[in-house]
Amino acid sequence: MDAVSELLAEVRARGAVFRRAVIRPRWALRMASGAPLTLATMLRGHAWVVADGHEPVRISAGDIAVVRGDAPYTLADDPATAPALEVTAADYCPGAGGVERTATLTCDAPGDAGAVLVSGTFERRGELSERLLRALPPVLVVPAGAGPFPSAGVVAEEIARDRPGQQLVLDRLLDLMLVSALRAWFDSQDANVPGWCRALDDPVAGAALRLLHDAPAHPWTVADLAAKTGVSRAALARRFTALVGEPPMAYLAGWRVALAADLLRETDLTVAAIARRVGYANAFALSVAFKRLRGVRPSDHRRTRPPAL
């Protein structure tokens, strides 16, 4: 599995929170679903995404907007329009029948005039997906046609149906739209794309990254990586650091600790067993690295895991 796939594997669409809304000027929705990531696209008309502390971003029909949830934001017909409604997780449509929420916001009102917004939220699971979220800009807009993601029309048609497995199909469509949008961003010339994404295409740094991801528990050294990639130690270290933003061993330490953090939250393995699984000789060695990079001990991190549902 490549690094991007591994990061995206822990980001999933959350069931029963997919919405199609018909909205008439003037309108502005204050988004407060609590989701760490939201995907929005306009089926008809346009909208402005106004994230607190950032410049407004316009999305047209077919564009995909990926919005981080750590900064409150507003969706509006104009950046100057004041929010008339706060949208929470409870405001997402429970089904395709259509439920009126306010005079300006309805869920899937066929034939109605006005802008049509299709949006869905994602839940975050794990430290690896947290790394992806930290890399994203507050608002990422991918123009229509920039990627192979399903069109807004395809998603809207599925929302309007009432068929077995509908929620699963919608969730997977939303997942596919997110992955495709991020692929288009990774392939763009945007200077904000994280270095490790661009480095994956490099014959030297990319090969080294894949080796580290495929076998994090291996006792890697810069010399080992250099031999595997066919360059000198100095050349590998220089190229890896320039493209990824940190030296190979520093990157490996962060990757191992991220893997350990997920295992601490998701399994009942002992700290010693997790240490061996991610490449540390014993629990003490993992604890030292974990405290240095995360500021807490592994046992403290484990105690903060959410209760099982």
C-alpha positions in Angstrom: 0.0 0.0 0.0 1.4 3.4 -0.9 1.7 6.2 1.6 -1.4 8.2 0.3 -3.6 5.0 0.4 -2.4 4.3 3.9 -3.3 7.8 5.1 -6.7 7.7 3.4 -7.5 4.3 4.6 -8.6 5.7 8.0 -10.8 8.5 6.6 -14.3 7.3 6.0 -17.7 8.8 5.0 -20.0 8.6 8.0 -23.4 7.0 7.4 -26.7 9.0 7.2 -25.1 12.4 6.9 -25.3 12.9 3.1 -27.4 15.8 2.1 -28.8 17.5 -1.0 -30.2 21.0 -0.4 -32.0 23.4 -2.5 -31.2 27.0 -1.4 -32.6 30.3 -2.7 -30.9 33.7 -2.6 -30.0 35.2 -0.4 -28.6 32.4 1.7 -25.8 31.6 4.0 -25.3 28.5 6.1 -23.0 28.4 9.1 -21.6 24.8 9.1 -21.2 23.3 12.5 -21.6 19.5 12.0 -18.5 18.8 14.1 -17.0 16.7 11.3 -13.3 16.9 10.8 -13.7 16.9 7.0 -16.5 18.0 4.7 -16.9 17.6 1.0 -19.2 19.9 -0.9 -20.1 20.4 -4.5 -22.7 22.5 -6.3 -25.1 20.6 -8.6 -26.5 23.9 -9.7 -25.4 27.5 -9.2 -22.4 28.6 -7.1 -21.4 29.1 -3.6 -18.7 30.8 -1.5 -16.8 29.0 1.2 -15.9 31.4 3.9 -13.5 29.9 6.5 -12.8 32.0 9.6 -9.5 33.9 9.1 -9.2 33.0 5.5 -10.1 34.5 2.1 -13.4 33.4 0.6 -13.2 30.7 -2.0 -15.8 30.4 -4.8 -17.1 27.0 -6.1 -19.1 26.6 -9.3 -21.2 23.7 -10.5 -19.1 20.5 -10.6 -16.2 21.9 -8.5 -15.3 19.9 -5.4 -14.6 21.7 -2.1 -12.8 19.8 0.7 -13.1 21.7 3.9 -11.3 21.0 7.2 -13.5 21.1 10.2 -11.0 22.7 12.6 -11.8 26.1 11.3 -15.5 27.2 11.4 -16.8 28.2 8.1 -19.9 29.5 6.2 -21.3 28.4 2.8 -23.1 31.4 1.1 -24.3 32.8 -2.1 -22.1 35.9 -1.4 -19.2 36.4 1.1 -21.1 39.3 2.5 -24.3 37.4 3.3 -24.8 36.8 7.0 -25.6 33.2 8.0 -29.4 32.6 8.5 -29.0 29.1 9.7 -26.5 27.0 11.6 -26.3 23.5 10.2 -25.4 20.7 12.6 -25.2 16.9 12.1 -28.9 16.7 13.0 -29.8 18.8 10.0 -28.7 16.3 7.4 -31.6 14.6 5.5 -32.6 11.2 7.0 -33.7 9.9 3.6 -34.7 10.8 0.0 -38.3 11.8 0.8 -37.4 15.5 1.5 -37.8 17.3 4.8 -38.2 21.1 4.9 -35.8 22.7 7.4 -36.4 26.4 6.8 -38.0 28.7 4.2 -34.7 28.7 2.3 -33.3 25.2 2.9 -35.0 22.0 1.9 -33.7 18.5 1.3 -34.0 17.4 -2.3 -37.0 19.4 -3.5 -37.4 18.2 -7.2 -37.9 20.8 -9.8 -37.3 23.7 -7.4 -35.4 26.7 -8.5 -32.3 27.8 -6.7 -28.8 26.6 -6.1 -28.4 22.9 -5.3 -25.7 21.9 -2.8 -24.6 18.3 -2.3 -22.4 17.7 0.7 -21.3 14.9 3.0 -19.1 14.6 6.1 -16.2 12.3 7.0 -15.2 10.9 10.4 -11.5 10.6 11.3 -10.1 7.4 12.7 -6.5 7.2 13.7 -3.2 9.2 13.8 -2.3 8.4 10.2 -5.4 10.2 8.9 -4.7 13.1 11.3 -1.4 13.5 9.5 -3.3 13.9 6.2 -5.7 16.4 7.7 -2.8 18.6 9.0 -1.4 18.6 5.5 -4.6 19.9 3.9 -5.3 23.7 3.4 -8.4 24.9 5.2 -10.3 24.9 2.0 -9.2 22.9 -1.0 -11.1 23.4 -4.3 -10.6 21.0 -7.2 -12.2 22.4 -10.5 -14.8 20.3 -12.3 -13.2 17.8 -14.7 -9.8 17.9 -12.9 -10.1 14.3 -11.7 -12.0 11.1 -12.3 -14.3 11.5 -9.3 -18.0 10.9 -9.8 -19.9 13.9 -11.0 -22.3 15.8 -8.7 -25.1 14.6 -10.9 -24.3 10.9 -10.3 -24.3 11.5 -6.6 -27.5 13.5 -6.7 -29.2 10.7 -8.7 -28.2 8.2 -6.1 -29.5 10.4 -3.2 -32.9 10.6 -5.0 -33.2 6.8 -5.1 -34.6 4.5 -2.4 -32.9 1.2 -3.0 -31.3 -1.5 -0.8 -27.7 -0.6 0.1 -28.2 3.1 -0.7 -26.3 4.4 2.2 -23.3 2.2 1.5 -23.2 3.3 -2.1 -23.4 7.0 -1.1 -20.6 6.6 1.5 -18.4 4.9 -1.0 -19.2 7.5 -3.7 -18.2 10.2 -1.2 -15.0 8.3 -0.4 -14.2 8.1 -4.1 -14.8 11.8 -4.6 -12.4 12.6 -1.7 -9.6 10.3 -3.0 -10.0 11.7 -6.5 -10.0 15.3 -5.4 -6.9 14.7 -3.3 -5.2 13.0 -6.2 -5.9 16.0 -8.4 -4.4 18.2 -5.7 -1.3 16.1 -5.3 -0.8 16.2 -9.1 -1.2 20.0 -9.2 1.4 22.7 -9.0 0.1 24.0 -5.7 3.1 24.9 -3.6 1.2 23.9 -0.4 1.1 20.2 -1.4 3.1 18.4 1.4 6.6 17.3 0.4 6.0 13.6 1.0 3.2 13.6 -1.6 5.5 15.0 -4.3 8.4 12.8 -3.2 6.4 9.7 -4.0 7.0 10.3 -7.7 10.7 10.8 -7.3 12.8 7.7 -8.2 15.1 8.1 -5.2 13.0 9.7 -2.4 9.9 7.9 -3.5 11.6 4.5 -3.5 12.9 5.2 0.0 9.5 6.2 1.3 7.9 3.1 0.0 10.6 1.0 1.7 10.0 2.7 5.0 6.2 2.3 4.7 6.3 -1.3 3.6 8.6 -2.4 6.4 8.7 0.1 9.3 10.0 -2.5 11.8 13.1 -3.2 9.7 16.3 -1.8 11.3 16.8 0.8 8.6 19.8 3.0 8.3 20.6 5.6 5.7 23.2 3.3 4.3 20.6 0.5 3.8 18.2 2.8 2.1 20.9 4.2 -0.1 21.9 0.7 -1.2 18.3 -0.2 -2.0 17.8 2.9 -4.0 21.1 2.8 -5.8 22.6 6.0 -4.7 25.2 7.2 -2.2 24.2 7.9 1.5 24.9 11.6 1.0 22.8 11.7 -2.2 19.9 9.9 -0.6 20.0 12.1 2.5 20.2 15.3 0.5 17.4 14.4 -1.9 15.1 12.9 0.7 15.4 15.9 3.0 14.9 18.4 0.1 11.7 16.7 -1.1 10.2 15.4 2.1 11.2 18.2 4.4 13.1 16.1 7.0 15.9 13.5 7.0 15.0 9.8 6.4 15.5 8.7 10.0 13.5 11.5 11.4 10.7 10.7 8.9 10.9 7.0 9.9 10.7 7.9 13.6 7.5 9.9 13.0 6.0 7.2 10.9 6.7 4.5 13.5 5.2 6.6 16.3 2.1 7.3 14.2 1.7 3.6 13.6 2.2 2.9 17.4 -0.3 5.6 18.3 -3.0 3.8 16.2 -2.1 0.4 17.7 -2.4 1.8 21.2 -5.8 3.1 20.5 -7.2 0.2 18.4 -5.7 -2.9 20.0 -4.9 -4.3 23.4 -1.4 -5.3 22.5 1.2 -4.5 25.2 3.5 -1.5 24.7 6.4 -3.9 24.3 4.6 -5.9 21.6 3.7 -2.6 19.8 7.3 -1.4 20.1 8.5 -4.6 18.4 5.9 -4.3 15.7 6.8 -0.8 14.6 10.6 -1.2 14.9 11.7 -0.5 18.5 13.7 -2.9 20.6 11.5 -2.6 23.7 8.9 -0.6 25.4 11.4 1.9 26.9 12.8 2.8 23.4 9.2 3.4 22.1 8.3 5.4 25.2 11.3 7.7 24.7 10.5 8.3 21.0 6.8 8.7 21.8 7.3 11.2 24.5 9.8 13.2 22.4 7.4 13.4 19.4 4.0 13.5 21.1 4.8 14.9 24.5 3.1 12.0 26.3 3.9 8.5 27.2 2.3 5.6 25.2 0.3 4.5 28.2 -1.1 8.0 28.7 -2.0 8.1 25.0 -3.8 4.8 25.3 -5.9 6.0 28.3 -7.4 8.8 26.2 -8.9 6.5 23.5 -12.6 6.9 23.1 -14.9 4.3 24.5 -16.0 1.5 22.2 -19.5 2.0 20.6 
